[in-house]
Amino acid sequence: MNVRFAIFVVLITLVSNCAVSQAAVEIDVAADHANIQNDLISVGFDLTTGNYTGINRTDNTVVFKDAWFRLGKGGWYEPK
């Protein structure tokens, strides 16, 4: 549950910092993924691998793909 909350906070921070207009924000969190998006950007996290991808929703351009993160002890390891 703590990992979900951490992901939620990171996603909210990303979208609020990237948004240039007051677009409606949609959030979807499940055991294996977390997604947040508005009319401008979509950020999706794969919670099983720690990878995340960002998409510019105005033209569906992939802004970043297969980026990764890890969370403290017991979290994800650096990709080999």
C-alpha positions in Angstrom: 0.0 0.0 0.0 2.9 2.4 0.7 4.3 1.9 -2.8 0.9 2.7 -4.4 0.7 5.9 -2.4 4.3 6.9 -3.4 3.4 6.3 -7.1 0.3 8.3 -6.7 2.2 11.3 -5.2 4.8 11.1 -8.0 2.2 10.9 -10.7 0.2 13.9 -9.3 3.4 15.9 -9.0 4.4 15.1 -12.6 1.1 16.1 -14.1 0.6 19.2 -12.0 4.1 20.4 -13.0 3.7 19.6 -16.7 0.2 20.9 -17.3 -0.1 24.3 -18.8 -3.9 24.4 -18.7 -6.5 23.3 -16.3 -7.3 20.0 -18.0 -9.2 17.3 -16.3 -6.9 14.6 -14.8 -7.7 10.9 -14.9 -5.9 8.5 -12.6 -6.0 4.7 -12.7 -4.1 2.7 -10.1 -4.2 -1.1 -9.8 -1.9 -3.8 -8.4 0.3 -3.9 -11.5 0.1 -0.4 -13.0 -0.6 3.2 -12.3 -1.5 5.7 -15.0 -2.2 9.4 -14.9 -3.2 11.6 -17.8 -4.9 14.7 -19.0 -5.4 16.2 -22.4 -1.7 17.0 -22.8 0.3 14.1 -21.3 0.0 10.6 -20.1 2.4 8.9 -17.7 2.1 5.1 -17.2 4.0 3.1 -14.6 4.4 -0.7 -14.7 4.5 -1.5 -11.0 5.9 -5.0 -11.7 9.0 -3.8 -13.4 9.4 -0.2 -12.3 9.4 1.1 -15.9 7.4 4.1 -16.9 6.5 5.8 -20.2 5.3 9.3 -21.1 3.2 10.2 -24.1 2.4 13.6 -25.5 -1.4 13.2 -26.0 -1.7 16.0 -28.5 0.1 14.0 -31.2 0.7 10.6 -29.5 4.5 11.2 -29.5 6.4 9.0 -27.1 8.3 11.5 -24.9 10.1 8.9 -22.8 9.9 5.1 -22.8 11.1 2.3 -20.5 12.5 4.8 -18.0 12.9 3.1 -14.6 12.9 3.8 -10.9 13.4 2.0 -7.7 12.1 2.6 -4.2 14.4 2.0 -1.2 15.3 -1.4 0.2 13.3 -4.2 -1.3 12.4 -2.1 -4.3 13.3 -2.5 -7.9 16.9 -3.2 -8.9 18.8 -1.3 -11.6 18.2 -2.9 -15.1 21.0 -5.3 -16.1 
